[in-house]
Amino acid sequence: MKLSGLDTLSFKKLFYRRGENAVTLSQKHPLEWPLYIFCLILNDLTMLGISFRLAYFVRFEASLPVFRLDVVPSIPFYQNVILVLIPIWLGIFILDGLYHRPNLLGGTKEYSLVFQAVTIGILMVIVAGFIGPDFVIARGWLLLAWMFAFILTSAGRFLLRRVVYWLRQFGFFMSSALIVGGNDEARLLAEQLLSWQTSGLHLVGFVDDENPEGALLYGRVPVLGRIDQLDQLIALYKVDELILATSAIHRETMLKVFKRYGLSNGVNVRLSSGMYEIITTGLQVTEFASVPLVRVNKVRLTGSDEVLKTLLDYGLTIPGLILISPLLLVIALIIKLDSPGPVIHRRKVMGVNGRQFYAFKFRTMYVNGDEILRQHPELQNELAEFHKLKEDPRITRVGKYLRKFSLDELPQLFNVLMHEMSLVGPRMISPEEMVKYNQWGINLLTVRPGLTGLWQVSGRSDIGYDQRVRLDMYYIRNWTVWMDLGLLAWTLPAAIAGKGAY
């Protein structure tokens, strides 16, 4: 029996749900977002009330020496002020977009909006104090209320977000997505979406004219049909997001898709940059003479992200160096006694935006290493390809142990202090190695190289260049301060195990 049109698509939907490579479909829950927004409002009301009361306690009741109690505060007055401020601040939150779905679950963007709204609320109170001569508020209470309101409201939203991330494992708060296109860029988009488990996008498949229906382009994600079947596929799979791999489809086709779905209330149309494999830093759209032009950011981390990473680097490096300074002195002494030569080796490597610098390491090789290597011509090809030797005759007796447990890299903490490196980041690249990274090299120079990273906890030198690039690219694209903390926690066990270190 020949199936046609929607019948064929319905059959395929059933097949992809039951087959060996089944794509699990997200279920629609119409009440999930209203309930989440209600929880946000309840959180904000509760946290604002607690913040105002906590500020009153610290300012007037805790008897802290930093605050002088010149006058006895009027409890009914502050109670009335709080009862008036809470609904006003809630209105500010609404106007600031803190309950607008595109602004939710967005990391630092949501917190910056909370900070902005809380600051506006405090400024309104200050202005009211200037205008109304009888409206006198303690400055210490204002400052504490502002601080507590931001911290507690953000903390509550943080916990609610973690609940949403957990619920996404069960199909809640998910938007079904189709990728239009089937080339390498489309596959890379699929890889990224599937690896980012908290993105909220559920990739149901590809739509492509070049690949046969049913083909698996990435893992278990199939080609569901042709571009001219989009209407049926969107209805069948309840698609919320159309992601256009712009390098995979013709301009005329792209215009048709936008004409059909660009203004649709039910479907969001999103475009890839067309340069996914080389862009990790984000884009900015600026108009020149009413012409929108796209600018690629030069670095991956900006604003609050850069501040957080810098605070983490200095906050751990400075006390860490003080703590391990006796160990550094002992290692330096042992190196000096083991073989002649300097204690510190300086290696020229690539930094942010291609700026070169010298990375510090404890010397682990004999000073006449080149002469020693010439006596082993069979190792030169291995060195040229991997820039590492598993059995390197140039390494000193002490150097073997320093490398095994990554102790030779401890002086790079000084590179962190000089803001040339970071505690966590991509693997360092020498200028000679850049040619091996092809189009990915420019991405690896958008953040500072790290003492440790995904490559360090995943096998170090036992993994090949391709895998190193994939790990570093994943880190750059998906960076969060929590990822840095997690990788730092995993680094010590990896260094003690000594796997892949030579």
N, C-alpha and C positions, 0 to 999 in steps of 0.2 A: 504494500500500500504506500502510495507516495504522499509524503507530508509536505505541506506548503505553508509559507508565511509564519503566522504566530504559532501554529501547531508544531512546526519544526523547532522553533525556539523554546517552546514549552517542554518538548522532549529533551532538548539539550540541557535545559535547566535541571530537569529531573536527573539526567545522566551525571551532570557535574556535581550534584549533591550526593549521589550514591556511588560514583565510580571510585576507582583506586586513587586517582589524583583529585579527589573531590575538593571543591571550593566551598567552604562553609559560608552560608549567606547570613548577613547580619539581619536581625529582626527589628522591625520598626516599633518603637515604644513612644506613642504620642505624648505621654505625660512626663517623660523623663526630664526634658528641659524645663518645663514649668515647675516641676518639683525641685530641680536643682536651683533655679532662680529663687524659689521660695526659701530654700535652705540658706542661700546666700544672704537674702534679706534678713532672715532670722539670725544668722551669724553676725551680720553687721550691727543689727539692733542690740544684740546681747553684748558684743565686744565693745561697742561704744559706751553702753551703760556701765560695764565693768571698768572701762578706761577712765571715765569721768569720776567714778567712785574711788578707784585706786589712786587717782591723782589727788583727790581730796584727802584720802588717808595719808599719803606720803607727805603732802604739803602741811596739813594741819594737825594730824593725830599721831604721827610716828615720832615726833620730837627729834627730828634730825638736826644736827648742829648747823647744817648749811642753810636751813630756813629759820628765820626769826619770826616769832608769833607776836607781832606788835599789837594786833587787835584780835579780838575773839570773833571768828568767822560765824556768819549767820547760816546755820544749817538749812532752814527753810528757803533762804535766798538761793543757795546753790542747788537745792533740790528743784526749785522752779526753773532755774537756768538750764539744768540738765534736761528737764522735761520739754523745754522749748528747743534746745539745741539738737536733741536726737532726731526729731522729724525733719528739721532743717538740714542737718547733715545727710540724712537719708535722701532728701531731695537733691542735694549736691551730688551724691553718689549716682543717682539716676541720670542727672544731666551730664555727668562726666562719662557716661557709658559703662558703668561698672556692672550693669545687668544686661548689657547688649551682647548677644551671643558671640559675635566675632571677637570681642575683647576678652572673652573668658577662656580659661585653661591655656593661657598664652605665655606663661612664665613671667619674666621680668616686666613685660608690657603691662600685665594686670597689676603688679605691685607698684609700678610707677604711676598708674592711674589712681591707686589707693593713696599714695603719697600726695599726689596732686590734689585730690579731693579733700583730704584731711587738712592740708595746708590752706586751701581756700576757706574751709570752715573756720579755722583758727583766725585767719585774717579778717573774716567777717565779724568775729567776736571782738577783735582788737579795734576795728573801725567803729563798732557799736559803742565801745568804751570811750572813744574820743568824742562821738556825737552826743551821747547821753551822759550828762554830768553825774547823774545818780546811779549810773551803771558802772560799778567798780568791781573789777575781777582781779584777784591776786595773780601777778605775773608768773609766779612759780607754778600755780595751778594750771595756767594756760600752757606753759611749756611742757609740764608733765602730761597733761591731757593730750596734747598734740603727739608726744612721743608714744604714749601708751596706745592711743587710738590707731596709729600706724602699725605698731608692732603686733598688737593683739588681733586687729582686723586682718592683717596679712597672714598671721599664723592660722587663724580660723579658715581662711580661704585656702591656705596651703593644705591643711588637713582634708578639707572637702575635695580638693583636686586629687589627692591621693586616693580617696574613696572612688572617685570617677575612674581613675586609672585602673583600679582593681576591678571595677564593674565592667570595664571594656573587655576584660578577658571572657566575659559571659555574653558579649554581644550588645551591651547597653552603650549608649552615647557614641554610636558608630555611624558614619556616613558612608554609604556605598559609592564606590568610585570605579569609573572606566577610564582606561588609558587609550586614547585614540592615536594609533601608530604602532609599529612593530619593529622598529630598527634598534640599533644599539642604545640610543638615548632612551627609548621607551623601556628597554630592559633594565637600564640603570635606574630609571625612575621607579620601576617595580621593586628592584632590590632595596632601594632606600625606604620606600613606603612599608615594605614588609619587615624590614629590620627595626623600624621605629615603632615599637609596639604601642606607645601611648599617643600616637598621632591622631587617632580618632577616625582615620580613613580605612575603610575595608575594601581592598582591591578585589573586585569580582572577576576582572578579566581585561583582555585587550579587544579593541575593535580595529581591524586592519584589512586593507584590500590586497596586500602583498603576500600574506601568509595564509595557509589554508585554515578553514574553520576546524577547531579542535586541537590545533597545534599548541604545544606547551612551550611558550617562549621563555618563561622564567619559572623554574621549579614546577609547581602545580597550578600555575595561572594560565588558563587557556585563552586562545583566540575565540571569542564568542560569535563573531559575525563580521559583516562588512559595514563600511561607514554608512551606506544607504539604508541599513537596518537599525540605525540609532534610535529612532522613535520606538520601535518595538522592544529593543533591548532595555532602554531606559524605563519603559513601563513594566517590563517583565521582572527586572532586577531591582526596581524601585531606586534607581540611581540618583544620588544627590550631587555628585561631582563628576564633571567631564574634564579630564586632564589631557591637553593636547601636547603631544611630543612634536614641537614645531618643525624639527628637522626631518620628521618622518612623513609629513603630509604637504601637499601642494598648497600654494597661497590661495588659490580659488576654492579649494576644499575647506580651508580654514575659515574663509569669509562666509561660506555657506553655513558652516557650523555655528558661527557667531550670529549670523542673521536668524538662524532657527532657534538657538538656545541662549544667546547672549543676554536677552531681556526676560528670559523665563524666570518666574518666581520659584519654580520647583527644582531647577538645576543651576548649579554654579559652574561656569566655564573658566578654567584656569589654563594658562599657557606656561610651558617650560621655557627656559631661556634659549634653548637651542644649542647651548654650550655647556651642558650639564657636567661633562667630564672635566672642564677646566675652571668652573666657577664655584667657589665655596664661600665667598666673602659677602654675598648679598648684593643687591642692585638698588640704585637710587634713580628715580625718574625725575628729570628736571626739564622745564620748558625753556627753549631759546627761540625767540620770535614766534611763539605759539606752536613750536614744534617739540613734541615730547621726545627727549633723548635719554637713553639708558646709560648710566655710569656704573662701572664695576668698582666696588670698594677695594681699597688696596690691602686691607688687613681683615682677618676673619672676626676678631673680637674688638668691639668698640663700646664706648659708654660704660654702663654699669657692669657689663660682662668683663671688660678689661680691668676695671677697678677690683672686682671680686677676685679675678685670677691673680692680680698683683698682690692683693692683701693676703691671699693664701700662700703665695710664694715667699713673701717677706715674713709673714707670721710664723711660718714653719722653719724657714732657712736660718734666720738670725738666732733663735734659741737652739736650733739643731747644731749650728756651727759651734756655739759656746759649749754645748754638751759633749760633742765628739772631738773637741780640740786636742785632748790628750791622745786619742787614738790617731789623729792625723800626725802628731809629732812622732809617735812610735813607728808608724808606717814609714815616714820620711827617714828616720834613723836606720831602719832595717834595709831600706832600698840603698842607702848610702853605703852600708856595710857589705851588702851582697855583691855589688858590682860598681865599677867606676862610672861616673857620669852625673848629670843633673837629676834632681829628685822629680821635678815637674817636666812633663812633655807637653808642648803646645801644638795643637793640631788645627790647621785652618779649615773652617767649615762655613756653610751657608747659613745666614741668619734671615730675619724678616725682610721681605722685599729684595732678597739677593745681597743684602749687606753682609760682607764676610767678617769673621772675627776669629780669634784663637780660643779654642776650647781647652781647658786645663785638664790634665790627667796625671796621675802618678806614673812615672816611667816604668814600663814593664818589659822593655827590650834592651838588649845590649846596644851600646852606642855605635858599634860597627855592624849593625844589622844588615845593611846593604851588602857588605862584603860576605857575611855569612850566607845570605840568600843566594848569592851568585854560585855558591858551592852546591846548590840544590836546584838546578834548572827545571826539574820536574814539578816544582811547586809554583813556578812563576805564572803559569797559565791559570791555576786555581786562584792565585792572588789577584790577577788581573780581572777575573770574572766576578769574584765574590768580595774582594777587598778584605778577606779574612782567610786564615789558614787554620784548619783543625789541629794540625801538628806543625807548629811554627818553631823552627829552630832558633829564631831570633829572640824568643821570650826567655827571660831570666828565671831562675828557680823561684824567687819571691813573686815574680810577675805572674806565674801560673796560678798561684793562689789568689792574688789580687784580682785577676780577671775572673776566676771561677765564681767569686762571691761579689763581683762588681765593686770591690773596694777601690779599684783604680780610678773610678769615676767620682769619688767624693770631692776632689778639688773643684769640680764643676759647680758646686754650691756657690763658689765665688763668682762664676759666670752668671748665676741666678741673681746675686746681689748687684751685679753690673747691668742687669736687665737685658742681657744678651740671650739667656736661656730661661726656661721655666722648669719647675719641678716635674711637671707632666706635659708631654707634647709629642710631636712626631720624632722619629729617629733622626739624629744628626746626619747631614749629607755633606760630603766633601765636594769641592768644585769639580773634581774629576768624575764623580759619580752622577752628576746631574744628567748626563746624556742617557743614562739607563732609565730615568724616570719619564722620559718622553713628555707627553702633554700633561702628565700629572705633576711634574716638578713645580710648576707655578703655584699650585695649591699648597704644596708642602712648605712654601716660603711665606704663607700668609699668617702663620703663627710662629712663635718662638720654639725652637727645638727643645726637647725635654730630657731630663736625666732618666726618666722612665716613661712608659707609655704602654699602649696595647701590645706593641711588638715585644716589650720587655717581659710582660707576664704571659706571653703566648709562645715562648720558645726561643726568643732572642735570635741568635745566629743560626739556629736550626731551620728557620723558615726562609723561603726564597724571596727574591725581590718583589715578585708579583703579590705575594701574600703580605709582605711588609707594606706595600703601597695600599692595598685594600684596607689593612688595619689602620694605617695612618689617615687615609681618606675618611674612614668611618668616624674616627676620633674628631677630625676637623669639622665634619658636617654636623655631628651630633653632640658637640661639646656642651657640657653643663658642669657647674662646680661640683655637683654630686658625682659625676663621672670621675673627675680628678681625685676626689677623696677616696672613691672606691679603688681606683688604680693604685693610689699610694698605699692603701691597706693591703693590696695583693702583692706589692713589690717586694716587701720583706720576705715573705715565704718563697717567692720566685728566686730571690737572690741567694737565700740560704740553700735552696735545692741545687743551685748551680747549673741547671739544665740549659744547654745551648750557649754556654759561655766559654769562649776560647779566643 
